Amino acid sequence: MRLQAMVRQLGRHAKLSDDDRRAVDEPPFVRRTMKMGEHLARKGDPTHEHLVLLSGYVHKYKVASDGGRQIVAIRMPGDAI
């Protein structure tokens, strides 16, 4: 599995050498498939890994005072989460 979307994102902000691209594009990783509605993490959860979205979309939300959800961010393929 390759992380071309993330490499493209990084390349928009800085010039990457071929070695830089390989280092980002071929790290050791674990691929995880999530189902719609499944939480990646909840507020206060400890983090032990760096997540990069390979496909699909993810939203970050806060619970409003009335119990509803307020979406505060939308993440797309290539985004670090």
N, C-alpha and C positions, 0 to 999 in steps of 0.2 A: 504494500500500500504506500502511496506517495502523497505528499502534502502540497501539491502544486498550488492550490488555492492560497495557502498561507504564504508560500514563497512569493507569489504574485503580489500579495498584500504588502509584504516586507519590501519588495522591490520598488514599490511606489514611494517609499519613504527614505530609502537609502540605496546606494549602488551596492550590489552584491556580486562578489567574485564567484567563479565557478565552485571554488571550495566552500564558500559561504552557502551557496545554494544546496550543495550536496549535504552539508552538515544539518541544514534545516529540513531538507526533503527526505532524508533517510535516517532519522533517529530511531532508537529502539522505542517501540510503542505497543500498546494494547488497543485493539479496535473493539469498541463497544457499540452495540446497536440498541437504541432506546425506542420505546413505544410512545405514541402520542399520549400526553397526559402524565407521563412518568417524570419525576423530578430528578434533575442532575445533582442538585444540592439545595439545601434550605438554609435560611439565615442562621448563622451561628455554627453551622457544621464545620468541622476542621477540614482543611484541604490538604491532600497528600499527592495530588497529581495536577498536571497542567492539561487542560482540555482544549482541543481544536475541533471545531465543527467541520466535518467533511462533506455533509450533505444535509439538506433540509433547513429548517429554521427553528430558532429557539427564542423565547421571549423571557425577559426578566420582569418580575412584577412585585408590587407591594400590596399588602392587604389594606384596603381603605377602612376608614372608621365605620362605614356602614356594612362591612363584611365583604364588599366586592373587591375585585382586583383592578389595580391601576398598572398598566403596562408602562415600564420606565425605559426599556431597551429592547431592541430586536436584533438578534445575531444571525448572520448569514454564513454560508460556506466560506472557510478560510479564516473566520474570526476566532480569536482566542477567547475562551470563556472563563 
